[in-house]
Amino acid sequence: MSGRERVRHVVELLEEPTPVQDIADRADVSRATADDELQRLQSDDWVTETTVDGTKAYDLNPVRMLFDEVTDLIEEHSRDELENRLTELKEEQEELAAEYDVSSLDEFRERLVEDELSAKELRERRNVIATWEAINTELGLVKHALQLYRDVVELSSPRTDSHSTLA
């Protein structure tokens, strides 16, 4: 991979705002190369510039990430498959609520402090919270994909008319 490709690869793995020098070090490129590529990625809306401890840093653009994930879902699944996945996720959510006799994740979290739980039980509950959060995240993505499905498919389809909109 070229240095610029390594910078892009490092950026794809960012989990939090990261200083330019750290990105350069991880990509094994000069700070100037990393900064140049990061500025290009920013102009393409892939990253956002911020500061960490007074130092210029970059993070993945969360809006771009959301749209990319939703677009990927639409490209990889039919509307019917997405509707089935929505049903599956709602069932998983309802099963967790029933198993722990709560109506929401917030209520489940409140029980962490209200109930007298051992360390082992607390770890198990934290795992349930992580699972529930993952379900909620995927549920949101699938709902967005279903809301945008028709528009994305129409915009992604090649035009069959012979008239150019640029003429």
C-alpha positions, 0 to 999 in steps of 0.5 A: 500500500502507498503511504496515502492508502495506509493513512486511509486504512488507519482512518477507517479504524479510528474509534475516537479523535486522533492527533495527526502525528498518531495517525502518521505513526500508525500509517508509517508515513511522515506527518506532512503526508498524513496531514495532506491526506487527512485534509483531502479526506476532510474535503471529501467529508470522510473525516472531521477536524478537531483538537485533542489536548490542543493538537490538531486531530481527526475523527471519522465523519459520523454523518458520512458513516451513517449514510455509508452503513445505510447505503450498504444495507440497501445495496446488500439486502432486498426490502423484504430482507430488511423488513424480516431483519426489522422483525427479528431485531424487535423480537430480540429486543422484546425477549430481553425486555421480557426476560428481565421484566423491564420495558426499556433499556433505560429501565434495565440500567436503573435496575443495576443500581437498585438491585443488590447484585454480585460482581458476576451478575453485574458483568452479566448485566453489562453484557446484556446492556452491550447486546441491547445497545447493539440491537438498538443500533442495528434497529435504527440502521435498518429503519433508516434503510427502509425509510430511504430504500426506494430513493436510494434504489431509484438514484442508484439505478442507471437511467434508461431514457436517452435524454441527458440532464446535462444537455 
